[in-house]
Amino acid sequence: MGKDIALLDVTQHAIMNYPLPDHQAGQKYSPFTYLHTDLARNLCGTVHNVASPEMLYCSSSSGEHFDRRARELRQSPSVVEGIIFHANHQTDNHPQPVTESKI
């Protein structure tokens, strides 16, 4: 597919080596390539999609979390307020902070 849309070899190599979220330390992200072709200037780069605590709270589908989330949201005045509140008050939904080390 890379050859069909004229991706440079270096870009194809980068795509093939994107890390899976399960193999990342710190804050998890899902990388993807943004490609915009234009007569004046092409634009190509890697973008990191980082899920918010609210998205992680809503999308988790394990049985235990699903049942707990249903109980929590039933007790909230509105679903949106419940998601915001519970997503930001649960330690298992917070992404680990990215730490930098300088050598």
MOPAC internal coordinates of N, CA, C and O (Angstrom, degrees):
PM7 1SCF
backbone

  N    0.0000 0     0.00 0     0.00 0    0    0    0
  C    1.4360 1     0.00 0     0.00 0    1    0    0
  C    1.5322 1   110.20 1     0.00 0    2    1    0
  O    1.2310 1   120.32 1   142.73 1    3    2    1
  N    1.3341 1   117.00 1   -37.27 1    3    2    1
  C    1.4523 1   120.13 1  -179.89 1    5    3    2
  C    1.5106 1   112.88 1   -58.09 1    6    5    3
  O    1.2310 1   120.71 1   141.14 1    7    6    5
  N    1.3191 1   116.26 1   -38.86 1    7    6    5
  C    1.4680 1   120.35 1   178.87 1    9    7    6
  C    1.5318 1   110.52 1   -68.63 1   10    9    7
  O    1.2310 1   120.26 1   143.15 1   11   10    9
  N    1.3282 1   117.11 1   -36.85 1   11   10    9
  C    1.4633 1   121.23 1  -178.90 1   13   11   10
  C    1.5277 1   112.84 1   -63.40 1   14   13   11
  O    1.2310 1   120.29 1   147.86 1   15   14   13
  N    1.3337 1   117.06 1   -32.14 1   15   14   13
  C    1.4661 1   119.64 1  -179.49 1   17   15   14
  C    1.5311 1   111.31 1  -107.29 1   18   17   15
  O    1.2310 1   120.61 1  -166.69 1   19   18   17
  N    1.3183 1   116.44 1    13.31 1   19   18   17
  C    1.4696 1   123.79 1   174.21 1   21   19   18
  C    1.5224 1   113.42 1    61.38 1   22   21   19
  O    1.2310 1   120.43 1  -137.48 1   23   22   21
  N    1.3309 1   116.78 1    42.52 1   23   22   21
  C    1.4604 1   120.02 1   173.85 1   25   23   22
  C    1.5275 1   108.88 1   -75.86 1   26   25   23
  O    1.2310 1   121.04 1   -41.45 1   27   26   25
  N    1.3140 1   115.61 1   138.55 1   27   26   25
  C    1.4554 1   119.61 1   176.12 1   29   27   26
  C    1.5262 1   110.05 1   -63.85 1   30   29   27
  O    1.2310 1   120.88 1   -27.59 1   31   30   29
  N    1.3259 1   115.93 1   152.41 1   31   30   29
  C    1.4625 1   120.39 1   179.10 1   33   31   30
  C    1.5246 1   111.67 1   -57.69 1   34   33   31
  O    1.2310 1   120.19 1   140.94 1   35   34   33
  N    1.3275 1   117.25 1   -39.06 1   35   34   33
  C    1.4592 1   120.37 1  -179.63 1   37   35   34
  C    1.5331 1   110.81 1   -62.95 1   38   37   35
  O    1.2310 1   120.03 1   143.68 1   39   38   37
  N    1.3307 1   117.56 1   -36.32 1   39   38   37
  C    1.4648 1   121.40 1   178.17 1   41   39   38
  C    1.5228 1   110.65 1   -69.91 1   42   41   39
  O    1.2310 1   120.33 1   137.96 1   43   42   41
  N    1.3223 1   116.98 1   -42.04 1   43   42   41
  C    1.4641 1   120.35 1   177.70 1   45   43   42
  C    1.5306 1   110.37 1   -61.89 1   46   45   43
  O    1.2310 1   120.60 1   139.32 1   47   46   45
  N    1.3173 1   116.46 1   -40.68 1   47   46   45
  C    1.4707 1   120.53 1   178.43 1   49   47   46
  C    1.5337 1   110.29 1   -63.82 1   50   49   47
  O    1.2310 1   120.42 1   137.15 1   51   50   49
  N    1.3301 1   116.80 1   -42.85 1   51   50   49
  C    1.4638 1   120.35 1   179.29 1   53   51   50
  C    1.5282 1   110.86 1   -60.67 1   54   53   51
  O    1.2310 1   120.38 1   136.48 1   55   54   53
  N    1.3263 1   116.88 1   -43.52 1   55   54   53
  C    1.4703 1   121.29 1  -179.92 1   57   55   54
  C    1.5251 1   110.61 1   -61.36 1   58   57   55
  O    1.2310 1   120.75 1   136.24 1   59   58   57
  N    1.3177 1   116.18 1   -43.76 1   59   58   57
  C    1.4712 1   120.37 1  -178.30 1   61   59   58
  C    1.5337 1   111.67 1   -66.59 1   62   61   59
  O    1.2310 1   120.15 1   161.22 1   63   62   61
  N    1.3179 1   117.32 1   -18.78 1   63   62   61
  C    1.4620 1   120.74 1  -177.57 1   65   63   62
  C    1.5251 1   113.88 1  -110.04 1   66   65   63
  O    1.2310 1   120.05 1  -165.74 1   67   66   65
  N    1.3302 1   117.52 1    14.26 1   67   66   65
  C    1.4576 1   119.41 1   175.21 1   69   67   66
  C    1.5265 1   108.53 1   -61.37 1   70   69   67
  O    1.2310 1   119.81 1   -46.78 1   71   70   69
  N    1.3307 1   117.96 1   133.22 1   71   70   69
  C    1.4675 1   119.61 1   179.54 1   73   71   70
  C    1.5270 1   111.46 1   -74.91 1   74   73   71
  O    1.2310 1   121.12 1   -35.37 1   75   74   73
  N    1.3146 1   115.46 1   144.63 1   75   74   73
  C    1.4610 1   120.63 1   173.39 1   77   75   74
  C    1.5261 1   108.45 1   -76.16 1   78   77   75
  O    1.2310 1   119.74 1   -33.23 1   79   78   77
  N    1.3312 1   118.11 1   146.77 1   79   78   77
  C    1.4674 1   119.32 1   179.49 1   81   79   78
  C    1.5292 1   113.00 1   -54.37 1   82   81   79
  O    1.2310 1   119.88 1   145.74 1   83   82   81
  N    1.3233 1   117.84 1   -34.26 1   83   82   81
  C    1.4666 1   120.31 1   179.67 1   85   83   82
  C    1.5195 1   112.79 1   -66.07 1   86   85   83
  O    1.2310 1   119.98 1   161.10 1   87   86   85
  N    1.3153 1   117.65 1   -18.90 1   87   86   85
  C    1.4642 1   121.96 1  -178.17 1   89   87   86
  C    1.5238 1   112.65 1  -102.57 1   90   89   87
  O    1.2310 1   120.06 1  -167.27 1   91   90   89
  N    1.3109 1   117.50 1    12.73 1   91   90   89
  C    1.4598 1   121.65 1  -177.59 1   93   91   90
  C    1.5117 1   110.92 1  -105.05 1   94   93   91
  O    1.2310 1   121.24 1   -38.02 1   95   94   93
  N    1.3171 1   115.23 1   141.98 1   95   94   93
  C    1.4635 1   121.03 1   172.55 1   97   95   94
  C    1.5262 1   107.50 1   -94.16 1   98   97   95
  O    1.2310 1   120.36 1   -26.64 1   99   98   97
  N    1.3146 1   116.92 1   153.36 1   99   98   97
  C    1.4545 1   119.89 1   178.04 1  101   99   98
  C    1.5103 1   112.14 1    76.24 1  102  101   99
  O    1.2310 1   121.20 1    32.22 1  103  102  101
  N    1.3153 1   115.31 1  -147.78 1  103  102  101
  C    1.4583 1   120.65 1  -177.54 1  105  103  102
  C    1.5308 1   110.34 1   -68.35 1  106  105  103
  O    1.2310 1   120.57 1   -52.23 1  107  106  105
  N    1.3082 1   116.52 1   127.77 1  107  106  105
  C    1.4650 1   122.45 1  -178.17 1  109  107  106
  C    1.5241 1   110.68 1   -81.28 1  110  109  107
  O    1.2310 1   121.21 1   -33.29 1  111  110  109
  N    1.3200 1   115.29 1   146.71 1  111  110  109
  C    1.4554 1   120.87 1   177.78 1  113  111  110
  C    1.5158 1   108.88 1  -149.89 1  114  113  111
  O    1.2310 1   121.10 1   -16.47 1  115  114  113
  N    1.3015 1   115.49 1   163.53 1  115  114  113
  C    1.4565 1   121.85 1   175.76 1  117  115  114
  C    1.5248 1   107.82 1  -118.03 1  118  117  115
  O    1.2310 1   119.76 1   -68.64 1  119  118  117
  N    1.3246 1   118.06 1   111.36 1  119  118  117
  C    1.4636 1   119.44 1  -177.94 1  121  119  118
  C    1.5281 1   112.23 1   -82.40 1  122  121  119
  O    1.2310 1   120.94 1   -30.39 1  123  122  121
  N    1.3133 1   115.81 1   149.61 1  123  122  121
  C    1.4644 1   121.04 1   172.36 1  125  123  122
  C    1.5226 1   108.48 1  -150.65 1  126  125  123
  O    1.2310 1   121.17 1   -17.80 1  127  126  125
  N    1.3200 1   115.37 1   162.20 1  127  126  125
  C    1.4564 1   120.69 1  -179.39 1  129  127  126
  C    1.5169 1   110.00 1   -98.31 1  130  129  127
  O    1.2310 1   121.20 1   -49.03 1  131  130  129
  N    1.3104 1   115.31 1   130.97 1  131  130  129
  C    1.4655 1   122.30 1   174.26 1  133  131  130
  C    1.5181 1   106.76 1  -100.25 1  134  133  131
  O    1.2310 1   120.24 1   -53.75 1  135  134  133
  N    1.3234 1   117.15 1   126.25 1  135  134  133
  C    1.4578 1   122.25 1   179.49 1  137  135  134
  C    1.5184 1   108.62 1  -131.01 1  138  137  135
  O    1.2310 1   121.20 1   -56.87 1  139  138  137
  N    1.3296 1   115.32 1   123.13 1  139  138  137
  C    1.4606 1   121.61 1   176.74 1  141  139  138
  C    1.5224 1   107.24 1  -129.30 1  142  141  139
  O    1.2310 1   120.69 1   -61.94 1  143  142  141
  N    1.3105 1   116.29 1   118.06 1  143  142  141
  C    1.4636 1   119.77 1   177.87 1  145  143  142
  C    1.5187 1   108.99 1   -99.12 1  146  145  143
  O    1.2310 1   121.81 1   -42.92 1  147  146  145
  N    1.3061 1   114.13 1   137.08 1  147  146  145
  C    1.4477 1   120.90 1  -176.05 1  149  147  146
  C    1.5277 1   107.99 1  -146.89 1  150  149  147
  O    1.2310 1   120.13 1   -29.47 1  151  150  149
  N    1.3053 1   117.35 1   150.53 1  151  150  149
  C    1.4569 1   120.23 1   179.34 1  153  151  150
  C    1.5284 1   111.56 1   -63.71 1  154  153  151
  O    1.2310 1   120.44 1   143.03 1  155  154  153
  N    1.3244 1   116.76 1   -36.97 1  155  154  153
  C    1.4604 1   120.08 1  -177.53 1  157  155  154
  C    1.5264 1   112.08 1   -81.34 1  158  157  155
  O    1.2310 1   120.40 1   137.37 1  159  158  157
  N    1.3353 1   116.85 1   -42.63 1  159  158  157
  C    1.4694 1   119.37 1  -174.52 1  161  159  158
  C    1.5222 1   110.06 1  -160.26 1  162  161  159
  O    1.2310 1   120.29 1   -54.82 1  163  162  161
  N    1.3183 1   117.04 1   125.18 1  163  162  161
  C    1.4581 1   121.05 1   174.62 1  165  163  162
  C    1.5204 1   109.07 1   -81.93 1  166  165  163
  O    1.2310 1   121.21 1   -28.18 1  167  166  165
  N    1.3059 1   115.30 1   151.82 1  167  166  165
  C    1.4540 1   120.76 1   178.85 1  169  167  166
  C    1.5183 1   108.05 1  -132.53 1  170  169  167
  O    1.2310 1   120.60 1   -52.59 1  171  170  169
  N    1.3184 1   116.45 1   127.41 1  171  170  169
  C    1.4581 1   121.71 1  -179.40 1  173  171  170
  C    1.5169 1   108.22 1  -145.64 1  174  173  171
  O    1.2310 1   120.93 1   -47.33 1  175  174  173
  N    1.3239 1   115.83 1   132.67 1  175  174  173
  C    1.4620 1   119.25 1   179.32 1  177  175  174
  C    1.5109 1   111.44 1  -168.75 1  178  177  175
  O    1.2310 1   121.50 1   -10.57 1  179  178  177
  N    1.3077 1   114.74 1   169.43 1  179  178  177
  C    1.4653 1   122.06 1   178.58 1  181  179  178
  C    1.5187 1   109.55 1   -95.08 1  182  181  179
  O    1.2310 1   121.07 1   -45.36 1  183  182  181
  N    1.3128 1   115.56 1   134.64 1  183  182  181
  C    1.4596 1   122.76 1   178.65 1  185  183  182
  C    1.5215 1   107.75 1  -117.59 1  186  185  183
  O    1.2310 1   120.40 1   -37.91 1  187  186  185
  N    1.3313 1   116.85 1   142.09 1  187  186  185
  C    1.4619 1   121.88 1   176.23 1  189  187  186
  C    1.5220 1   108.50 1  -106.20 1  190  189  187
  O    1.2310 1   120.46 1   -60.43 1  191  190  189
  N    1.3175 1   116.73 1   119.57 1  191  190  189
  C    1.4564 1   122.68 1   175.75 1  193  191  190
  C    1.5263 1   107.62 1   -92.69 1  194  193  191
  O    1.2310 1   120.63 1   -66.98 1  195  194  193
  N    1.3291 1   116.40 1   113.02 1  195  194  193
  C    1.4619 1   121.75 1  -179.51 1  197  195  194
  C    1.5263 1   108.11 1  -108.82 1  198  197  195
  O    1.2310 1   120.74 1   -57.55 1  199  198  197
  N    1.3173 1   116.18 1   122.45 1  199  198  197
  C    1.4657 1   120.56 1  -178.70 1  201  199  198
  C    1.5228 1   110.16 1   -78.22 1  202  201  199
  O    1.2310 1   121.00 1   -41.98 1  203  202  201
  N    1.3196 1   115.70 1   138.02 1  203  202  201
  C    1.4646 1   121.53 1   177.69 1  205  203  202
  C    1.5315 1   109.50 1   -74.53 1  206  205  203
  O    1.2310 1   120.13 1   -19.16 1  207  206  205
  N    1.3400 1   117.36 1   160.84 1  207  206  205
  C    1.4631 1   119.47 1   175.19 1  209  207  206
  C    1.5313 1   112.26 1   -56.41 1  210  209  207
  O    1.2310 1   120.75 1   144.97 1  211  210  209
  N    1.3381 1   116.17 1   -35.03 1  211  210  209
  C    1.4615 1   119.88 1   179.35 1  213  211  210
  C    1.5247 1   111.55 1   -65.40 1  214  213  211
  O    1.2310 1   120.42 1   138.78 1  215  214  213
  N    1.3261 1   116.80 1   -41.22 1  215  214  213
  C    1.4650 1   120.66 1   178.58 1  217  215  214
  C    1.5301 1   110.41 1   -65.64 1  218  217  215
  O    1.2310 1   120.32 1   137.42 1  219  218  217
  N    1.3285 1   116.99 1   -42.58 1  219  218  217
  C    1.4643 1   120.21 1   178.96 1  221  219  218
  C    1.5225 1   110.98 1   -63.73 1  222  221  219
  O    1.2310 1   120.52 1   140.38 1  223  222  221
  N    1.3250 1   116.62 1   -39.62 1  223  222  221
  C    1.4573 1   121.08 1   178.67 1  225  223  222
  C    1.5278 1   110.94 1   -62.53 1  226  225  223
  O    1.2310 1   120.56 1   136.18 1  227  226  225
  N    1.3387 1   116.53 1   -43.82 1  227  226  225
  C    1.4731 1   120.81 1  -178.55 1  229  227  226
  C    1.5198 1   112.85 1   -72.50 1  230  229  227
  O    1.2310 1   120.06 1   146.68 1  231  230  229
  N    1.3198 1   117.49 1   -33.32 1  231  230  229
  C    1.4606 1   119.74 1  -171.13 1  233  231  230
  C    1.5154 1   114.77 1   -91.08 1  234  233  231
  O    1.2310 1   119.99 1   166.13 1  235  234  233
  N    1.3200 1   117.62 1   -13.87 1  235  234  233
  C    1.4623 1   119.06 1   179.42 1  237  235  234
  C    1.5213 1   109.68 1   -63.54 1  238  237  235
  O    1.2310 1   120.77 1   -46.37 1  239  238  237
  N    1.3254 1   116.13 1   133.63 1  239  238  237
  C    1.4599 1   118.21 1  -174.39 1  241  239  238
  C    1.5246 1   113.65 1  -123.06 1  242  241  239
  O    1.2310 1   119.89 1  -167.31 1  243  242  241
  N    1.3248 1   117.82 1    12.69 1  243  242  241
  C    1.4645 1   118.07 1   177.28 1  245  243  242
  C    1.5259 1   108.63 1   -64.54 1  246  245  243
  O    1.2310 1   120.45 1   -31.17 1  247  246  245
  N    1.3105 1   116.75 1   148.83 1  247  246  245
  C    1.4628 1   121.52 1  -176.04 1  249  247  246
  C    1.5065 1   113.51 1   -55.59 1  250  249  247
  O    1.2310 1   120.68 1   133.80 1  251  250  249
  N    1.3341 1   116.30 1   -46.20 1  251  250  249
  C    1.4646 1   120.62 1  -178.51 1  253  251  250
  C    1.5291 1   111.03 1   -63.98 1  254  253  251
  O    1.2310 1   120.50 1   134.70 1  255  254  253
  N    1.3236 1   116.65 1   -45.30 1  255  254  253
  C    1.4620 1   120.06 1  -179.41 1  257  255  254
  C    1.5389 1   110.63 1   -67.60 1  258  257  255
  O    1.2310 1   120.56 1   139.93 1  259  258  257
  N    1.3203 1   116.53 1   -40.07 1  259  258  257
  C    1.4712 1   120.96 1   179.77 1  261  259  258
  C    1.5274 1   110.20 1   -58.42 1  262  261  259
  O    1.2310 1   120.28 1   132.63 1  263  262  261
  N    1.3298 1   117.06 1   -47.37 1  263  262  261
  C    1.4639 1   120.85 1  -179.34 1  265  263  262
  C    1.5242 1   112.07 1   -65.83 1  266  265  263
  O    1.2310 1   120.62 1   137.16 1  267  266  265
  N    1.3456 1   116.42 1   -42.84 1  267  266  265
  C    1.4664 1   120.18 1   179.53 1  269  267  266
  C    1.5282 1   110.35 1   -64.43 1  270  269  267
  O    1.2310 1   120.44 1   136.74 1  271  270  269
  N    1.3351 1   116.77 1   -43.26 1  271  270  269
  C    1.4673 1   120.82 1   179.82 1  273  271  270
  C    1.5291 1   110.30 1   -61.74 1  274  273  271
  O    1.2310 1   119.92 1   137.87 1  275  274  273
  N    1.3178 1   117.76 1   -42.13 1  275  274  273
  C    1.4674 1   120.76 1   178.89 1  277  275  274
  C    1.5285 1   110.77 1   -60.44 1  278  277  275
  O    1.2310 1   120.33 1   136.57 1  279  278  277
  N    1.3345 1   116.97 1   -43.43 1  279  278  277
  C    1.4724 1   120.55 1   178.23 1  281  279  278
  C    1.5287 1   110.73 1   -63.35 1  282  281  279
  O    1.2310 1   120.81 1   135.12 1  283  282  281
  N    1.3336 1   116.06 1   -44.88 1  283  282  281
  C    1.4602 1   120.18 1  -177.82 1  285  283  282
  C    1.5326 1   111.65 1   -64.12 1  286  285  283
  O    1.2310 1   120.33 1   136.50 1  287  286  285
  N    1.3090 1   116.97 1   -43.50 1  287  286  285
  C    1.4619 1   119.75 1  -176.11 1  289  287  286
  C    1.5266 1   112.27 1   -72.65 1  290  289  287
  O    1.2310 1   120.41 1   151.60 1  291  290  289
  N    1.3394 1   116.82 1   -28.40 1  291  290  289
  C    1.4769 1   119.26 1   175.93 1  293  291  290
  C    1.5255 1   110.96 1   -64.82 1  294  293  291
  O    1.2310 1   120.23 1   150.72 1  295  294  293
  N    1.3258 1   117.17 1   -29.28 1  295  294  293
  C    1.4602 1   121.39 1  -177.85 1  297  295  294
  C    1.5317 1   112.54 1   -87.21 1  298  297  295
  O    1.2310 1   119.61 1   174.48 1  299  298  297
  N    1.3033 1   118.36 1    -5.52 1  299  298  297
  C    1.4690 1   122.17 1  -177.40 1  301  299  298
  C    1.5268 1   110.74 1   -88.00 1  302  301  299
  O    1.2310 1   120.20 1   -30.89 1  303  302  301
  N    1.3457 1   117.22 1   149.11 1  303  302  301
  C    1.4655 1   120.10 1   178.94 1  305  303  302
  C    1.5323 1   112.62 1   -63.33 1  306  305  303
  O    1.2310 1   120.46 1   147.45 1  307  306  305
  N    1.3402 1   116.72 1   -32.55 1  307  306  305
  C    1.4645 1   120.42 1   174.38 1  309  307  306
  C    1.5276 1   107.33 1  -146.58 1  310  309  307
  O    1.2310 1   120.74 1   -25.24 1  311  310  309
  N    1.3086 1   116.18 1   154.76 1  311  310  309
  C    1.4635 1   120.69 1  -178.07 1  313  311  310
  C    1.5217 1   110.76 1   -61.42 1  314  313  311
  O    1.2310 1   120.21 1   136.04 1  315  314  313
  N    1.3246 1   117.20 1   -43.96 1  315  314  313
  C    1.4679 1   120.74 1  -178.06 1  317  315  314
  C    1.5253 1   110.55 1   -62.84 1  318  317  315
  O    1.2310 1   120.03 1   132.45 1  319  318  317
  N    1.3295 1   117.55 1   -47.55 1  319  318  317
  C    1.4618 1   120.45 1   178.05 1  321  319  318
  C    1.5213 1   111.14 1   -61.36 1  322  321  319
  O    1.2310 1   120.39 1   140.88 1  323  322  321
  N    1.3185 1   116.86 1   -39.12 1  323  322  321
  C    1.4651 1   120.87 1   178.43 1  325  323  322
  C    1.5145 1   112.18 1   -63.96 1  326  325  323
  O    1.2310 1   120.18 1   136.53 1  327  326  325
  N    1.3189 1   117.25 1   -43.47 1  327  326  325
  C    1.4691 1   120.72 1   179.17 1  329  327  326
  C    1.5219 1   110.01 1   -61.81 1  330  329  327
  O    1.2310 1   120.22 1   132.60 1  331  330  329
  N    1.3263 1   117.18 1   -47.40 1  331  330  329
  C    1.4656 1   120.87 1  -179.13 1  333  331  330
  C    1.5217 1   110.53 1   -61.23 1  334  333  331
  O    1.2310 1   120.55 1   133.34 1  335  334  333
  N    1.3143 1   116.55 1   -46.66 1  335  334  333
  C    1.4627 1   120.08 1  -178.11 1  337  335  334
  C    1.5240 1   111.71 1   -63.78 1  338  337  335
  O    1.2310 1   120.28 1   125.41 1  339  338  337
  N    1.3156 1   117.06 1   -54.59 1  339  338  337
  C    1.4642 1   120.48 1  -173.79 1  341  339  338
  C    1.5332 1   112.68 1   -70.08 1  342  341  339
  O    1.2310 1   119.98 1   146.24 1  343  342  341
  N    1.3110 1   117.64 1   -33.76 1  343  342  341
  C    1.4621 1   119.93 1   179.05 1  345  343  342
  C    1.5169 1   111.55 1   -64.69 1  346  345  343
  O    1.2310 1   120.53 1   147.78 1  347  346  345
  N    1.3171 1   116.60 1   -32.22 1  347  346  345
  C    1.4620 1   120.48 1  -176.79 1  349  347  346
  C    1.5229 1   113.50 1   -96.97 1  350  349  347
  O    1.2310 1   120.24 1  -176.50 1  351  350  349
  N    1.3252 1   117.15 1     3.50 1  351  350  349
  C    1.4615 1   121.00 1   178.66 1  353  351  350
  C    1.5208 1   113.08 1  -121.90 1  354  353  351
  O    1.2310 1   120.50 1  -161.79 1  355  354  353
  N    1.3259 1   116.64 1    18.21 1  355  354  353
  C    1.4652 1   119.84 1   179.53 1  357  355  354
  C    1.5133 1   108.77 1  -123.89 1  358  357  355
  O    1.2310 1   120.78 1   -54.59 1  359  358  357
  N    1.3036 1   116.11 1   125.41 1  359  358  357
  C    1.4671 1   120.18 1  -175.96 1  361  359  358
  C    1.5159 1   112.89 1   -67.66 1  362  361  359
  O    1.2310 1   119.29 1   151.64 1  363  362  361
  N    1.3447 1   118.95 1   -28.36 1  363  362  361
  C    1.4606 1   119.61 1  -178.33 1  365  363  362
  C    1.5238 1   112.68 1   -77.25 1  366  365  363
  O    1.2310 1   119.48 1   173.85 1  367  366  365
  N    1.3256 1   118.60 1    -6.15 1  367  366  365
  C    1.4601 1   121.01 1   178.81 1  369  367  366
  C    1.5179 1   113.15 1  -102.82 1  370  369  367
  O    1.2310 1   119.99 1   171.41 1  371  370  369
  N    1.3237 1   117.62 1    -8.59 1  371  370  369
  C    1.4584 1   119.73 1  -178.79 1  373  371  370
  C    1.5183 1   110.25 1   -81.93 1  374  373  371
  O    1.2310 1   120.22 1   -53.08 1  375  374  373
  N    1.3358 1   117.18 1   126.92 1  375  374  373
  C    1.4506 1   119.03 1   173.83 1  377  375  374
  C    1.5262 1   109.21 1   -64.91 1  378  377  375
  O    1.2310 1   120.74 1   -30.91 1  379  378  377
  N    1.3039 1   116.20 1   149.09 1  379  378  377
  C    1.4473 1   120.32 1   177.52 1  381  379  378
  C    1.5147 1   108.66 1   -69.91 1  382  381  379
  O    1.2310 1   120.01 1   -41.06 1  383  382  381
  N    1.3456 1   117.59 1   138.94 1  383  382  381
  C    1.4577 1   118.65 1  -179.91 1  385  383  382
  C    1.5218 1   111.30 1   -67.32 1  386  385  383
  O    1.2310 1   121.48 1   -30.91 1  387  386  385
  N    1.3182 1   114.76 1   149.09 1  387  386  385
  C    1.4521 1   119.88 1   176.82 1  389  387  386
  C    1.5054 1   107.46 1   -79.57 1  390  389  387
  O    1.2310 1   120.39 1   -51.83 1  391  390  389
  N    1.3097 1   116.86 1   128.17 1  391  390  389
  C    1.4539 1   120.17 1   178.53 1  393  391  390
  C    1.5135 1   108.90 1  -110.98 1  394  393  391
  O    1.2310 1   121.06 1   -37.46 1  395  394  393
  N    1.3121 1   115.58 1   142.54 1  395  394  393
  C    1.4510 1   120.68 1   178.93 1  397  395  394
  C    1.5141 1   108.44 1  -112.65 1  398  397  395
  O    1.2310 1   121.27 1   -39.00 1  399  398  397
  N    1.3067 1   115.17 1   141.00 1  399  398  397
  C    1.4560 1   119.46 1   174.57 1  401  399  398
  C    1.5055 1   108.00 1  -125.12 1  402  401  399
  O    1.2310 1   120.86 1   -44.58 1  403  402  401
  N    1.3048 1   115.96 1   135.42 1  403  402  401
  C    1.4561 1   120.92 1   178.61 1  405  403  402
  C    1.5113 1   108.94 1  -108.58 1  406  405  403
  O    1.2310 1   121.57 1   -48.48 1  407  406  405
  N    1.3086 1   114.60 1   131.52 1  407  406  405
  C    1.4622 1   119.57 1  -178.56 1  409  407  406
  C    1.5063 1   109.69 1   -98.49 1  410  409  407
  O    1.2310 1   120.10 1   180.00 1  411  410  409

